[in-house]
Every structure is written in structure tokens, then in C-alpha cells.
Amino acid sequence: MAKHLLLVDDSRVARMVLKRTILEIAPDSTFEEAGDGDAALKVLADSTFDMAFLDFHMPGMTGLELLETIRQSNQELQVFMLTANIQTEIRDQATALDAGFIEKPINKTKLEGLL
């Protein structure tokens, strides 16, 4: 089943790696991308997604702040927080907002069960 996914990361390379890895698992997936939280909110206002992947460290709002904003209007979107920062506090906050947590670097094994 094809999925429409939102990839939010300030690193274009990180978005490319994530996209390539997802396509190995779910080749029919479609994507929209954003480089920061504000751009992501604009994309979310214009499209419906099955899943979103949010980087934690971004300019402007963090991925966690973006997640909090998303949850104000969308409780259904499946969201995963991506970060190399594995602090328990961040993981707990993401979990409290009903988001999954994936440690960077991203690889196929970490994503296989999600898609």
C-alpha cells in the first residue's frame, strides 16, 4: 500500500537518505519535504499524510515544538521523531505526544517495521 509521507529535516542530505531508505522498503511511497517547522506547517495545511518524520534539531522550532503544534489540530497523524540526541527527556516528551522515536543514523532495519 502506497503511503504519502512528510519528511522534515533542515539537512537536505538527511532527507535524501531517509527518502532513499524508505523507498527500499516501500517503493510506492510518495513524499513532500520541508526544511524547518514553519515550512512543514504550510505543507501540512495543504496536504494529507499517512506519516511524518520530524528531525529534532532544526532552526526556529524544534521537532518537538512542531509535534506539539501538529497535535493541536491532528491527533491521527502517525509521527516519528528522528534524532541523534537520545536524551530520555526528549524521548519521553515525544512518547507523551503519541510519537515514535527513531535514533539517527537512519537505516533500513530501524524503519522496516514502521512502513
Secondary structure as GFF3:
##gff-version 3
##sequence-region A 1 115
A	DSSP	beta_strand	4	8	.	.	.	ID=ss1
A	DSSP	alpha_helix	12	25	.	.	.	ID=ss2
A	DSSP	beta_strand	30	34	.	.	.	ID=ss3
A	DSSP	alpha_helix	37	46	.	.	.	ID=ss4
A	DSSP	beta_strand	51	55	.	.	.	ID=ss5
A	DSSP	alpha_helix	63	73	.	.	.	ID=ss6
A	DSSP	beta_strand	78	83	.	.	.	ID=ss7
A	DSSP	alpha_helix	88	96	.	.	.	ID=ss8
A	DSSP	beta_strand	99	103	.	.	.	ID=ss9
A	DSSP	alpha_helix	108	112	.	.	.	ID=ss10
###
